[in-house]
Amino acid sequence: MVSVKAVVMVLALLTVCLTANTSAAYRNCCRRYMIGRLRESDIKGYSVQTVKEMCPTDAIIFHTKKGKACTNPALKWVMDAVDHLRTKAQKVHQHSSQQQK
C-alpha cells in the first residue's frame, strides 16, 4: 500500500511542474499592447498570439530588428501591416514557384 507521505510528495512535485510550465509560457506572452504604431519598413515579420495558448490576450506580435512589439489586432493599422506582409510573402512564393518550373 502506498504511504500518505509518498502521495503528498508526488502531488507536490506535480504542482511544482505544472506551475513552472504555466509561468514559463506566460512569461513569453504579450500582456498589454504597445502605444503608438510601427513603420512598415521596421516590421520584419509577425506571429499571432491567442488566448487559447495560455496567454491573457489576443495579439499580433510584430518582429523588428529591436525585438518584438505586441499590438492590438482590432486596430486598422495592425491588420493593414499584416496584409502587407502577406502580400509580400505571396509575391516571393510566386516568384520562387516560377523559377522552379
C-alpha positions as CSV (number, residue, x, y, z in Angstrom):
1,M,0.0,0.0,0.0
2,V,1.2,3.5,-0.8
3,S,2.0,5.7,2.1
4,V,0.4,9.1,2.6
5,K,3.8,10.7,2.6
6,A,4.6,9.3,-0.9
7,V,1.2,10.5,-2.3
8,V,1.8,14.0,-0.8
9,M,5.3,14.2,-2.3
10,V,4.0,13.2,-5.8
11,L,1.2,15.7,-5.7
12,A,3.7,18.4,-4.6
13,L,6.0,17.6,-7.4
14,L,3.2,17.6,-10.0
15,T,2.1,21.0,-8.7
16,V,5.6,22.5,-9.0
17,C,6.0,21.1,-12.5
18,L,2.6,22.4,-13.7
19,T,3.2,25.8,-12.1
20,A,6.7,26.1,-13.7
21,N,5.4,25.3,-17.2
22,T,2.5,27.7,-16.9
23,S,4.7,30.6,-15.7
24,A,7.3,30.0,-18.4
25,A,4.6,30.1,-21.1
26,Y,3.0,33.2,-19.6
27,R,6.3,35.0,-19.4
28,N,6.6,34.9,-23.2
29,C,3.0,36.2,-23.7
30,C,2.0,39.7,-24.6
31,R,0.1,41.1,-21.6
32,R,-0.6,44.6,-23.0
33,Y,-0.4,46.4,-26.2
34,M,2.2,48.9,-27.3
35,I,1.2,52.6,-27.6
36,G,1.7,54.2,-31.0
37,R,2.4,52.4,-34.2
38,L,5.4,51.0,-36.1
39,R,6.6,51.9,-39.6
40,E,6.0,49.1,-42.0
41,S,9.7,49.3,-43.0
42,D,10.7,48.4,-39.4
43,I,8.5,45.2,-39.4
44,K,10.3,42.1,-40.5
45,G,7.6,39.5,-39.7
46,Y,4.8,38.7,-37.3
47,S,3.2,36.0,-35.2
48,V,-0.2,35.5,-33.7
49,Q,-1.0,35.1,-30.1
50,T,-4.4,33.8,-29.0
51,V,-5.9,33.4,-25.5
52,K,-6.2,29.7,-26.2
53,E,-2.4,29.5,-25.8
54,M,-2.5,30.2,-22.1
55,C,-1.9,33.9,-22.7
56,P,-4.2,36.6,-21.3
57,T,-5.0,38.4,-24.5
58,D,-5.1,38.1,-28.3
59,A,-2.3,40.0,-30.0
60,I,-0.4,40.4,-33.2
61,I,3.3,40.3,-32.4
62,F,5.5,42.2,-34.9
63,H,9.1,41.2,-35.1
64,T,11.6,44.0,-35.7
65,K,15.3,44.5,-35.5
66,K,14.9,45.7,-32.0
67,G,12.7,42.8,-30.8
68,K,9.0,42.2,-30.5
69,A,6.1,44.6,-30.4
70,C,2.7,43.5,-29.0
71,T,-0.1,45.1,-30.9
72,N,-3.9,45.1,-30.8
73,P,-5.4,43.1,-33.7
74,A,-8.5,45.3,-33.6
75,L,-6.6,48.3,-34.9
76,K,-6.7,49.0,-38.6
77,W,-3.0,49.8,-39.0
78,V,-2.1,46.5,-37.4
79,M,-4.2,44.5,-39.9
80,D,-3.0,46.6,-42.8
81,A,0.6,45.8,-41.8
82,V,-0.3,42.1,-41.6
83,D,-1.9,42.3,-45.1
84,H,1.2,44.0,-46.4
85,L,3.4,41.2,-45.1
86,R,1.1,38.5,-46.5
87,T,1.1,40.2,-49.9
88,K,4.9,40.4,-49.8
89,A,5.1,36.7,-48.9
90,Q,2.8,35.7,-51.7
91,K,4.9,37.6,-54.3
92,V,8.1,35.8,-53.0
93,H,6.3,32.5,-53.2
94,Q,5.0,33.1,-56.8
95,H,8.5,34.2,-57.9
96,S,10.1,31.1,-56.4
97,S,7.5,28.8,-57.9
98,Q,8.1,30.3,-61.4
99,Q,11.8,29.8,-61.1
100,Q,11.5,26.1,-60.2
101,K,9.4,25.3,-63.3
